[in-house]
Amino acid sequence: MNGYKYPVARCPKCGRAIIYSDNPKDKAEIVLREVTADYHGRAVLCAKCKTMLALVEKPKAANGFVAIPIID
């Protein structure tokens, strides 16, 4: 077994666990959303409902610091 045993991301449509990790705290750093037509990036397919999902990882910041997103 590869050690990935904690579900950290679920399909927003059907609720099936999609992404697993060996660290359960990764749940706060990964978000799955439905893919739009103009999306170019990391994506996964839900095996149950066949929905393409965009895999978005939140940026990690050191303890005591706050990550502020840069918007054009």
KEPALUM-43370 format. One record per atom (N, C-alpha, C): residue in three letters; x, y, z; atom name. Coordinates in nm, 3 decimals. Atoms other than C-alpha are relative to their C-alpha. Last residue first. Example, Ala and Ser with C-alpha at 12.3 -4.5 7.8 and 13.67 -1.06 7.14 Angstrom:
BEGIN
 code      c1      c2      c3 site
  SER  -0.082  -0.119  -0.006    N
  SER   1.367  -0.106   0.714   CA
  SER  -0.077   0.109   0.073    C
  ALA   0.089  -0.119   0.000    N
  ALA   1.230  -0.450   0.780   CA
  ALA   0.090   0.120   0.000    C
***
This chain:
BEGIN
 code      c1      c2      c3 site
  ASP  -0.029  -0.105   0.099    N
  ASP  -0.450   4.228  -1.136   CA
  ASP  -0.109   0.103  -0.002    C
  ILE   0.104  -0.009   0.102    N
  ILE  -0.509   4.034  -0.813   CA
  ILE   0.035   0.115  -0.093    C
  ILE  -0.025  -0.116   0.084    N
  ILE  -0.228   3.919  -0.584   CA
  ILE  -0.101  -0.002  -0.114    C
  PRO  -0.006   0.025   0.146    N
  PRO  -0.349   3.680  -0.314   CA
  PRO   0.020   0.130  -0.077    C
  ILE   0.093  -0.092   0.065    N
  ILE  -0.252   3.764   0.046   CA
  ILE   0.010  -0.024  -0.150    C
  ALA  -0.017  -0.004   0.144    N
  ALA  -0.095   3.482   0.248   CA
  ALA  -0.106   0.089  -0.060    C
  VAL   0.126   0.014   0.072    N
  VAL  -0.087   3.560   0.620   CA
  VAL   0.029   0.010  -0.147    C
  PHE   0.013  -0.083   0.117    N
  PHE   0.221   3.504   0.834   CA
  PHE  -0.133  -0.029  -0.068    C
  GLY  -0.011  -0.140  -0.037    N
  GLY   0.255   3.375   1.190   CA
  GLY  -0.013   0.096  -0.116    C
  ASN   0.075  -0.036  -0.119    N
  ASN   0.326   3.018   1.087   CA
  ASN   0.024   0.146   0.036    C
  ALA  -0.065   0.038  -0.126    N
  ALA   0.467   3.001   0.735   CA
  ALA  -0.086   0.044   0.118    C
  ALA  -0.075  -0.109  -0.061    N
  ALA   0.231   3.031   0.440   CA
  ALA   0.060  -0.050   0.131    C
  LYS  -0.040   0.024  -0.138    N
  LYS   0.101   2.762   0.206   CA
  LYS   0.080   0.118   0.050    C
  PRO  -0.143  -0.020  -0.029    N
  PRO  -0.085   2.864  -0.108   CA
  PRO   0.028  -0.021   0.148    C
  LYS  -0.019  -0.130  -0.065    N
  LYS  -0.429   2.703  -0.157   CA
  LYS   0.149   0.018   0.031    C
  GLU  -0.070   0.008  -0.128    N
  GLU  -0.429   2.413  -0.400   CA
  GLU   0.019   0.141   0.055    C
  VAL  -0.057  -0.128  -0.040    N
  VAL  -0.691   2.407  -0.675   CA
  VAL   0.063  -0.017   0.138    C
  LEU  -0.071   0.020  -0.125    N
  LEU  -0.775   2.080  -0.852   CA
  LEU   0.074   0.129   0.034    C
  ALA  -0.126  -0.073  -0.006    N
  ALA  -1.033   2.153  -1.121   CA
  ALA   0.059  -0.019   0.138    C
  LEU  -0.015  -0.090  -0.114    N
  LEU  -1.300   1.884  -1.150   CA
  LEU   0.138   0.065  -0.004    C
  MET  -0.138  -0.048  -0.005    N
  MET  -1.424   1.702  -1.460   CA
  MET   0.009   0.106   0.108    C
  THR  -0.015  -0.145   0.005    N
  THR  -1.754   1.527  -1.382   CA
  THR   0.149   0.035   0.005    C
  LYS  -0.070  -0.039   0.123    N
  LYS  -1.795   1.157  -1.466   CA
  LYS   0.007   0.152  -0.019    C
  CYS   0.094  -0.082   0.077    N
  CYS  -2.052   1.094  -1.185   CA
  CYS   0.060   0.056  -0.128    C
  LYS   0.140   0.034  -0.022    N
  LYS  -1.877   0.800  -1.014   CA
  LYS  -0.094   0.078  -0.091    C
  ALA   0.031   0.130   0.058    N
  ALA  -1.520   0.808  -1.144   CA
  ALA  -0.149  -0.035   0.013    C
  CYS   0.072   0.078  -0.101    N
  CYS  -1.480   1.181  -1.079   CA
  CYS  -0.045  -0.130  -0.066    C
  LEU   0.132   0.047   0.040    N
  LEU  -1.224   1.308  -1.329   CA
  LEU  -0.061  -0.081   0.113    C
  VAL   0.022   0.143  -0.025    N
  VAL  -0.926   1.515  -1.219   CA
  VAL  -0.143  -0.034  -0.041    C
  ALA   0.139   0.043  -0.011    N
  ALA  -0.793   1.853  -1.333   CA
  ALA  -0.004  -0.151   0.025    C
  ARG   0.015   0.136  -0.052    N
  ARG  -0.469   2.047  -1.315   CA
  ARG  -0.147  -0.034   0.019    C
  GLY  -0.076   0.030  -0.120    N
  GLY  -0.464   2.355  -1.535   CA
  GLY  -0.022  -0.144   0.043    C
  HIS  -0.121   0.071   0.042    N
  HIS  -0.627   2.526  -1.830   CA
  HIS   0.085  -0.021   0.124    C
  TYR  -0.097   0.036  -0.104    N
  TYR  -0.986   2.637  -1.762   CA
  TYR   0.116  -0.079  -0.061    C
  ASP  -0.126  -0.072   0.022    N
  ASP  -1.172   2.811  -2.049   CA
  ASP   0.108  -0.035   0.103    C
  ALA  -0.052   0.024   0.135    N
  ALA  -1.463   2.565  -2.073   CA
  ALA   0.137   0.065  -0.022    C
  THR   0.069  -0.079   0.101    N
  THR  -1.526   2.563  -1.697   CA
  THR   0.067  -0.024  -0.134    C
  VAL  -0.081  -0.066   0.102    N
  VAL  -1.412   2.284  -1.467   CA
  VAL  -0.089   0.079  -0.095    C
  GLU   0.030   0.046   0.135    N
  GLU  -1.621   2.200  -1.162   CA
  GLU   0.078   0.083  -0.100    C
  ARG   0.111  -0.073   0.061    N
  ARG  -1.443   2.285  -0.838   CA
  ARG  -0.026  -0.058  -0.138    C
  LEU   0.044   0.050   0.130    N
  LEU  -1.217   2.086  -0.603   CA
  LEU  -0.120   0.080  -0.047    C
  VAL   0.139  -0.030   0.035    N
  VAL  -1.030   2.258  -0.318   CA
  VAL  -0.027  -0.058  -0.138    C
  ILE   0.041   0.046   0.133    N
  ILE  -0.710   2.145  -0.145   CA
  ILE  -0.148   0.028  -0.020    C
  GLU  -0.079  -0.064   0.105    N
  GLU  -0.532   2.319   0.146   CA
  GLU  -0.042  -0.037  -0.142    C
  ALA   0.021  -0.145  -0.001    N
  ALA  -0.766   2.255   0.441   CA
  ALA   0.069   0.070  -0.116    C
  LYS   0.139  -0.028   0.033    N
  LYS  -0.788   1.881   0.367   CA
  LYS  -0.028   0.151  -0.007    C
  ASP   0.003  -0.048   0.138    N
  ASP  -0.407   1.860   0.368   CA
  ASP  -0.142   0.036  -0.044    C
  LYS   0.005  -0.146  -0.002    N
  LYS  -0.434   1.831   0.747   CA
  LYS   0.001   0.060  -0.140    C
  PRO   0.139  -0.048   0.001    N
  PRO  -0.522   1.461   0.707   CA
  PRO  -0.012   0.151   0.004    C
  ASN   0.011  -0.104  -0.102    N
  ASN  -0.160   1.381   0.604   CA
  ASN  -0.143   0.055  -0.001    C
  ASP  -0.044   0.063  -0.124    N
  ASP  -0.116   1.051   0.414   CA
  ASP  -0.005   0.099   0.116    C
  SER  -0.132  -0.042  -0.045    N
  SER  -0.327   1.190   0.134   CA
  SER   0.038  -0.076   0.126    C
  TYR  -0.041   0.056  -0.129    N
  TYR  -0.632   1.096  -0.074   CA
  TYR   0.140   0.048   0.033    C
  ILE  -0.142  -0.018  -0.029    N
  ILE  -0.808   1.286  -0.355   CA
  ILE   0.028  -0.053   0.140    C
  ILE  -0.078   0.001   0.123    N
  ILE  -1.145   1.179  -0.501   CA
  ILE   0.150   0.000   0.029    C
  ALA  -0.138  -0.040  -0.029    N
  ALA  -1.379   1.091  -0.215   CA
  ALA   0.084  -0.017  -0.125    C
  ARG  -0.098   0.109  -0.003    N
  ARG  -1.734   1.067  -0.355   CA
  ARG   0.140   0.055   0.029    C
  GLY  -0.052   0.022  -0.133    N
  GLY  -1.972   1.350  -0.258   CA
  GLY   0.102  -0.112   0.011    C
  CYS   0.053   0.126  -0.054    N
  CYS  -2.185   1.341  -0.576   CA
  CYS   0.055  -0.034   0.139    C
  LYS   0.127   0.042   0.057    N
  LYS  -2.157   1.696  -0.713   CA
  LYS  -0.057  -0.124   0.068    C
  PRO   0.108  -0.087  -0.047    N
  PRO  -1.889   1.864  -0.500   CA
  PRO  -0.137  -0.043  -0.052    C
  CYS   0.070  -0.056   0.116    N
  CYS  -1.657   1.563  -0.551   CA
  CYS  -0.114   0.088   0.051    C
  ARG   0.116   0.075   0.048    N
  ARG  -1.457   1.510  -0.233   CA
  ARG  -0.062   0.073  -0.118    C
  ALA   0.086  -0.077   0.091    N
  ALA  -1.111   1.621  -0.128   CA
  ALA  -0.110  -0.090  -0.053    C
  VAL  -0.017  -0.144  -0.025    N
  VAL  -0.886   1.516   0.163   CA
  VAL  -0.083   0.086  -0.093    C
  PRO   0.060  -0.077   0.109    N
  PRO  -0.967   1.144   0.198   CA
  PRO   0.008   0.150   0.032    C
  TYR   0.098  -0.097  -0.047    N
  TYR  -0.712   0.993   0.439   CA
  TYR  -0.061   0.074  -0.118    C
  LYS   0.119   0.062  -0.057    N
  LYS  -0.539   0.667   0.338   CA
  LYS  -0.106   0.098   0.049    C
  TYR   0.103  -0.102   0.013    N
  TYR  -0.247   0.746   0.110   CA
  TYR  -0.132  -0.057   0.051    C
  GLY   0.007  -0.088  -0.115    N
  GLY   0.024   0.518   0.248   CA
  GLY  -0.104   0.110  -0.009    C
  ASN  -0.083  -0.118   0.018    N
  ASN   0.127   0.348  -0.080   CA
  ASN  -0.011   0.100   0.115    C
  MET   0.085  -0.118   0.000    N
  MET   0.000   0.000   0.000   CA
  MET   0.089   0.123   0.000    C
***
